């Protein structure tokens, strides 16, 4: 049983990161903490895809390498997802700065209260 868990530790860590990120996005009222939770969630997804692409004893897909080969597609997708994630984080933080300048708070309840007072 311990050997099975040791072989699948990357999956356990990935699902732990997914759970922590989801909890941070749902449970926090602060917008910056929600963005951090989104980044933790994305990291869990990245780890899951990379762990699922692992093939024991495989080599890179080169002409001189012996079979079996490792598919480079998951790695390419994760590199693209990292760029998209950084861009999404930058846009979200830019919006948060704008929201703070407009409403003077970063909590959802505070923003709703300022909107209802106006």
Protein Blocks (a to p, Z undefined) as FASTA:
>chain_A
ZZmmmmmmmmmmmmmmmmmmmmmmmmpmbfklmmmmmmmmmmmmmmmmmmmmpcghiacd
dfkbccddddfklmmmmmmmmmmmmmmmmmmmmmmmmmmmmnopabfklmmmmmmmZZ
